[in-house]
Amino acid sequence: MKKIGHILIKNLISAVIFFILLFILIACSHQPTLLELPEFSSFVNDYTGTIDPVWLNKTEYLAAKLEEETGCEVAVAVIETIDGVSIEEYASKLFEKWGIGKKDQDNGLLFLVALDERELRIEVGYGLEGVITDLEAKYIINNVIIPEFKDNDFGRGIHNGVAAISNKIYRDLGLPEVSYSRSISSTSIKSSDGFPFSSILTIIIIVIATVLPLSVVGLLVGINFIRYYRRNHRCPKCDKIGLATIRKVLINPTYEYPGRVHLKTTCKYCGFQEESTKNIPRRSKSVSGSISSSFTTTHDSGNFGSSNSDFSSSGSSFGGFGGGSSGGAGASGHW
């Protein structure tokens, strides 16, 4: 009996040790892996060798020109894989690491392409959310970028995507827009503002300012409200002012963590619907300072080796991004 008892105790101890080791092994295997995020070297960063050098140079020029003329920073990252995380999470972490946009303005944007997953993301900085809304980012993805990607023309798709993004910013500031590399259907690049108001508004402002200076303040407030309302209520499908958005807060923001809000947008004219979730900034908004270097660009008589005359008269010197933060807004797509 004693011998049997010793055997049972020995087997019990062996079983306990086995289950402890098994538990440790399972726990270790489920530890979250740290993402290995790449370092940037320019506005356009292709880590896969997918983009043809001519298209890469054209797109780099567009991004450098946009930064010089508006201060807004657009970064492009083409990677093999997002390592098992969502495209939204990867884009948010990469945005924060690179610090895209100016530190006090958060006027940056990340254009991320993951080839293995065939996914892409436009991540918009907090300061550009009013210029490039979630619906407009989604429309650019579906109508400008993805058609080229489906033809395996990644260089052209990325270039035209950056051009469409740039034109949203230029249009908002009343600056001349850039041309696409080839004609795209008018519905794909239609202005969210309808017909151009800038020249009419300029004349009105000058006349009122001359006759009654105090009325200028009220006029500017009204103009900005109308532009904001039109931009955020214009349907990307039927082009009518008929969008209504229902917001439902999922997670309230705190001083340490951002919140999340669910948005459901519907057009009362054509039935267009779009649902998305986005971050609500922390109550005490912090700005990423991981990259503190400033950016400067210069133009000279060199060129990018492009046969397109639109891109043949400028060079740039990339000095890094300005330390901006993502607002969590934007859109994702799949081709």
C-alpha positions in Angstrom: 0.0 0.0 0.0 2.8 2.4 0.9 4.4 1.7 -2.5 1.1 2.4 -4.3 0.7 5.6 -2.3 4.2 6.8 -3.2 3.5 6.2 -6.9 0.2 8.1 -6.7 1.9 11.1 -5.0 4.7 11.0 -7.6 2.2 10.9 -10.5 0.2 13.7 -8.9 3.3 16.0 -8.5 4.3 15.2 -12.1 0.8 16.2 -13.3 0.8 19.4 -11.3 4.3 20.4 -12.8 3.0 19.5 -16.3 -0.1 21.7 -16.0 2.0 24.6 -14.6 4.4 24.4 -17.5 1.5 24.1 -19.9 -0.1 27.2 -18.4 3.1 29.2 -18.6 3.6 28.1 -22.3 0.0 29.2 -23.2 0.3 32.5 -21.4 3.6 33.3 -23.1 2.2 32.4 -26.5 -0.7 34.8 -26.1 1.5 37.8 -25.1 0.8 40.7 -27.5 3.6 41.1 -30.0 5.0 44.6 -30.5 4.6 46.0 -34.0 7.8 46.7 -35.8 6.9 50.0 -37.4 9.2 51.3 -40.2 11.1 54.5 -40.2 10.4 57.2 -42.7 12.9 58.6 -45.2 10.7 60.9 -47.3 7.0 61.9 -47.8 6.5 58.7 -50.0 8.0 55.6 -48.4 7.8 52.3 -50.4 9.2 49.4 -48.4 8.2 46.9 -51.1 9.7 48.2 -54.3 6.2 48.3 -55.8 6.0 51.9 -57.0 7.8 52.7 -60.2 10.5 55.4 -59.6 8.8 57.9 -62.0 5.5 57.6 -60.1 7.3 57.8 -56.8 9.1 61.0 -57.8 5.9 62.5 -59.1 4.1 61.8 -55.8 7.0 63.0 -53.7 6.9 66.3 -55.5 3.1 66.6 -54.9 3.5 66.1 -51.2 6.5 68.4 -51.0 4.6 71.1 -52.9 1.6 70.7 -50.7 3.7 71.1 -47.6 5.5 74.2 -48.9 2.3 76.0 -50.0 -0.1 75.0 -47.2 2.0 73.6 -44.3 -0.1 70.4 -44.4 1.9 67.1 -44.4 0.9 64.0 -46.4 2.8 60.8 -45.8 2.6 57.6 -47.9 3.6 54.2 -46.6 3.5 51.0 -48.8 4.2 47.9 -46.7 4.0 44.2 -47.1 1.8 43.3 -44.2 0.1 44.8 -41.1 1.3 41.9 -39.0 -2.1 40.6 -37.9 -3.6 43.8 -36.5 -6.3 45.9 -38.1 -5.4 48.5 -40.7 -6.9 51.2 -38.5 -4.7 50.2 -35.5 -1.5 50.0 -37.6 -2.2 53.4 -39.3 -2.9 55.1 -35.9 0.3 53.8 -34.4 2.4 54.6 -37.5 0.9 58.1 -37.6 1.8 58.7 -34.0 5.4 57.3 -34.4 6.1 59.5 -37.4 4.4 62.6 -36.0 2.8 63.6 -39.3 1.6 67.2 -39.4 2.7 70.4 -37.6 2.9 70.0 -33.8 0.4 72.7 -32.8 -1.9 72.2 -35.8 -2.1 68.4 -36.3 -2.6 69.0 -40.0 -1.1 65.7 -41.3 -2.5 62.8 -43.2 -1.3 59.2 -43.6 -1.9 57.1 -46.8 -1.2 53.5 -45.8 -1.2 50.5 -48.2 -0.8 46.9 -47.0 -0.2 44.7 -50.1 -0.6 41.2 -48.5 -3.9 42.1 -47.0 -4.9 44.2 -50.0 -6.1 46.9 -47.7 -5.5 50.7 -47.5 -6.3 53.5 -45.1 -6.4 57.2 -45.2 -5.8 58.4 -41.6 -6.6 62.1 -41.1 -5.0 64.4 -38.5 -7.3 66.2 -36.1 -6.6 69.6 -37.8 -7.7 68.3 -41.2 -10.9 66.5 -40.2 -13.1 69.5 -41.3 -11.4 69.6 -44.7 -11.3 65.9 -45.5 -14.3 64.2 -43.8 -14.7 60.5 -43.4 -17.1 60.3 -46.3 -14.8 62.3 -48.6 -11.8 60.0 -47.7 -14.0 57.0 -48.4 -15.0 58.4 -51.7 -11.4 59.1 -52.8 -10.5 55.5 -51.9 -13.4 53.9 -53.8 -13.4 56.1 -56.9 -9.9 57.4 -57.4 -7.5 54.8 -55.8 -9.1 51.4 -55.9 -9.9 51.4 -59.6 -6.1 51.8 -60.3 -5.2 49.2 -57.7 -7.5 46.6 -59.3 -5.5 47.1 -62.5 -2.3 46.6 -60.5 -1.3 50.2 -61.3 -0.3 51.1 -57.8 2.0 54.0 -58.7 -0.8 55.8 -60.6 -3.4 55.0 -57.9 -1.2 56.3 -55.1 -0.3 59.4 -57.1 -3.9 60.2 -58.0 -5.0 59.6 -54.4 -2.4 62.1 -53.1 -3.6 64.5 -55.9 -7.2 64.2 -54.8 -6.3 64.7 -51.1 -4.2 67.7 -52.0 -7.0 69.2 -54.1 -9.4 69.0 -51.1 -6.9 71.1 -49.1 -6.1 73.5 -51.9 -9.8 74.0 -52.6 -10.5 74.8 -48.9 -7.8 77.5 -49.0 -8.9 78.9 -52.4 -5.6 77.8 -54.1 -5.1 76.4 -57.6 -5.6 72.7 -57.8 -3.2 70.1 -59.3 -4.0 67.9 -62.2 -4.3 64.1 -62.3 -2.0 61.9 -64.2 -4.9 61.0 -66.6 -8.5 62.0 -66.9 -10.8 60.6 -64.2 -14.6 60.6 -64.4 -15.9 63.9 -63.1 -18.0 62.2 -60.5 -14.9 60.8 -58.9 -13.2 64.2 -58.4 -16.2 66.4 -58.1 -15.8 69.3 -55.8 -17.7 68.9 -52.5 -18.4 72.7 -52.7 -20.5 72.5 -55.9 -19.6 75.5 -58.1 -16.8 77.9 -57.3 -17.8 80.6 -54.9 -14.3 82.0 -54.1 -14.3 84.9 -56.7 -17.9 86.0 -55.9 -17.2 85.9 -52.2 -14.1 87.9 -52.6 -15.9 90.7 -54.4 -18.7 90.7 -51.8 -16.2 90.9 -49.0 -14.3 93.8 -50.5 -17.5 95.8 -51.2 -18.9 95.3 -47.7 -15.6 96.0 -46.1 -15.4 99.3 -47.9 -19.0 100.4 -47.1 -19.5 99.0 -43.7 -16.4 97.5 -42.0 -18.2 96.1 -39.1 -20.3 93.9 -41.3 -17.3 91.9 -42.4 -17.0 89.9 -39.2 -20.6 88.8 -39.5 -20.3 88.0 -43.2 -17.1 85.9 -42.6 -18.8 83.9 -39.8 -21.8 83.3 -42.1 -19.6 82.2 -45.0 -17.6 79.8 -42.9 -20.8 78.3 -41.5 -22.3 77.8 -44.9 -19.1 76.2 -46.2 -18.9 73.9 -43.2 -22.6 73.0 -43.5 -22.3 72.2 -47.2 -19.1 70.3 -46.8 -20.6 68.1 -44.1 -24.1 67.6 -45.5 -23.4 67.1 -49.2 -24.0 63.5 -50.3 -21.1 62.0 -52.2 -23.5 59.9 -54.2 -26.3 62.3 -55.4 -24.4 65.5 -54.7 -27.4 67.1 -52.9 -27.3 68.7 -49.5 -29.2 66.0 -47.7 -26.9 64.2 -45.3 -28.0 63.7 -41.7 -25.6 62.1 -39.1 -26.6 60.3 -35.9 -23.9 60.2 -33.3 -23.8 57.6 -30.5 -21.0 57.7 -28.0 -19.6 54.2 -27.4 -16.8 55.1 -25.0 -16.5 58.5 -23.2 -13.0 60.1 -23.4 -10.9 60.5 -20.2 -7.8 62.5 -19.5 -5.7 59.4 -20.3 -7.6 57.6 -23.1 -9.6 58.7 -26.1 -13.2 57.8 -26.5 -15.1 56.2 -29.4 -18.2 57.4 -31.2 -20.4 55.6 -33.7 -21.6 57.7 -36.7 -24.5 56.7 -39.0 -24.9 59.1 -42.0 -28.0 58.9 -44.3 -29.0 60.9 -47.3 -32.7 61.8 -47.3 -32.7 62.1 -51.1 -31.0 59.0 -52.5 -30.9 56.7 -49.4 -27.1 56.7 -49.3 -25.8 55.3 -46.0 -22.4 55.2 -44.3 -21.5 53.9 -40.8 -18.2 54.4 -39.1 -16.5 54.7 -35.8 -13.9 57.3 -34.9 -11.9 58.4 -31.9 -13.0 61.2 -29.6 -9.8 63.2 -28.5 -8.7 62.8 -24.9 -10.1 65.5 -22.6 -6.6 66.8 -22.1 -5.3 66.6 -25.6 -1.6 65.7 -25.9 0.6 66.1 -28.9 3.2 63.6 -30.0 6.7 64.9 -29.7 8.5 61.8 -30.9 9.8 63.7 -34.0 10.9 67.2 -33.3 12.8 68.0 -36.4 11.4 70.7 -38.7 10.6 70.4 -42.4 11.9 72.7 -45.1 11.6 72.5 -48.9 13.5 74.3 -51.6 13.0 74.5 -55.3 15.7 74.5 -57.9 16.2 73.9 -61.6 16.4 70.1 -61.2 13.6 67.7 -62.0 12.3 64.3 -61.0 13.0 62.6 -64.3 9.4 62.8 -65.3 8.2 63.3 -68.9 5.1 65.1 -67.5 5.6 68.8 -67.7 3.6 69.3 -64.5 6.4 67.7 -62.6 9.6 68.7 -64.3 10.7 71.9 -62.6 11.2 71.3 -58.9 13.2 69.5 -56.4 12.8 69.0 -52.6 14.8 68.5 -49.5 12.9 66.4 -46.9 13.8 67.1 -43.3 11.2 65.1 -41.4 7.6 65.6 -40.1 6.5 68.2 -37.6 5.3 66.2 -34.6 1.6 66.1 -35.3 -1.0 63.7 -34.0 -3.9 61.7 -35.5 -7.5 62.5 -34.7 -8.6 58.9 -35.4 -10.7 60.0 -38.4 -10.4 58.7 -42.0 -11.5 55.7 -44.0 -10.3 52.3 -45.0 -10.8 50.2 -48.1 -10.0 46.8 -49.8 -9.3 45.9 -53.4 
